[in-house]
């Protein structure tokens, strides 16, 4: 397999095409989601990794990383810096630096920023073309603004009430 192309953009380096590569997190282009923090996926803009997803997501105190959900795939979350709250099967669990949250398939979960500053989380998960996702209604998640109003299996419907804007930005993390 050949090496992928790394190109310079206004907001940092970005991968183009398939192949192996080395990309420094602090030099990579990131995406800001107006509702759910900033993240770096490492993936080329026009494709996803087939078997495995990996990103670093930075959320501020009180900011959720997405909607409360469960998937048919495994996911893991390693707190790199800061503090956050994991809502897992309706229970709140405080996470701090170096804590790992493991979610086997079918576990309801979401991460919400906590503490007094940003929280950086390494998020990984398996991928399957037959992946299923479900967004349940949950009272604890609703307290943090991350629950849907009605249960759904549609990501489009789960996020329909949010005005989300995605903007490429320079790396906010790791701190210099």
C-alpha positions, -999 to 999 in steps of 0.1 A, spaced: 0 0 0 12 35 -8 15 65 15 -15 89 16 -10 125 6 -9 151 34 -18 186 22 -16 219 39 -49 238 43 -57 272 60 -67 253 92 -39 227 93 -28 195 76 -54 171 60 -52 136 46 -61 130 10 -68 95 -5 -61 61 9 -29 47 23 -8 48 54 2 82 69 16 100 99 -3 131 111 5 152 142 -27 160 161 -15 196 168 -8 202 131 -40 185 118 -71 204 106 -100 200 131 -138 205 128 -159 227 151 -195 215 156 -215 245 168 -234 223 192 -208 196 202 -173 209 205 -143 204 182 -128 172 169 -101 157 147 -110 125 129 -77 119 110 -97 106 81 -97 120 45 -126 144 39 -141 122 12 -140 88 29 -141 70 63 -119 43 76 -136 10 68 -130 -10 100 -122 14 128 -130 50 137 -107 72 158 -109 108 168 -100 133 195 -129 153 207 -127 184 229 -157 196 248 -162 224 272 -179 221 307 -215 213 302 -211 207 265 -222 172 252 -202 154 225 -234 144 207 -268 128 215 -273 100 240 -273 68 220 -264 31 217 -247 14 188 -243 -22 175 -206 -16 176 -180 -14 204 -167 21 214 -140 32 238 -133 66 253 -100 76 269 -98 109 287 -66 126 277 -70 158 296 -96 175 318 -128 161 332 -161 149 319 -192 132 328 -202 99 312 -239 90 311 -240 53 308 -272 33 308 -288 63 326 -261 66 353 -237 95 357 -201 86 361 -174 112 366 -143 106 344 -109 123 348 -75 122 330 -65 86 320 -99 71 327 -112 47 301 -149 41 294 -155 9 275 -189 5 258 -197 -29 244 -224 -30 217 -258 -20 230 -247 2 259 -265 36 260 -239 64 265 -227 100 259 -200 122 272 -205 157 286 -177 182 295 -172 189 332 -147 206 355 -134 241 349 -119 238 315 -118 218 282 -118 180 282 -100 161 255 -112 125 248 -97 99 225 -127 82 210 -124 49 191 -149 23 177 -153 -5 154 -171 0 121 -196 -23 104 -216 -16 72 -246 -31 90 -242 -8 120 -273 1 139 -278 31 161 -306 40 185 -313 73 203 -335 65 234 -352 91 256 -334 94 290 -342 117 319 -306 119 331 -293 127 296 -322 152 291 -309 171 322 -277 178 302 -295 186 270 -283 155 252 -315 133 251 -339 131 221 -376 140 227 -388 109 210 -369 76 205 -354 71 170 -330 50 149 -324 80 126 -294 102 132 -310 129 110 -341 129 132 -321 127 165 -303 160 155 -331 177 137 -339 201 165 -303 215 165 -289 241 142 -255 226 136 -227 243 117 -194 226 109 -164 247 104 -128 237 98 -105 252 125 -69 251 137 -61 226 165 -73 238 199 -55 209 216 -30 198 226 -21 230 244 12 245 234 
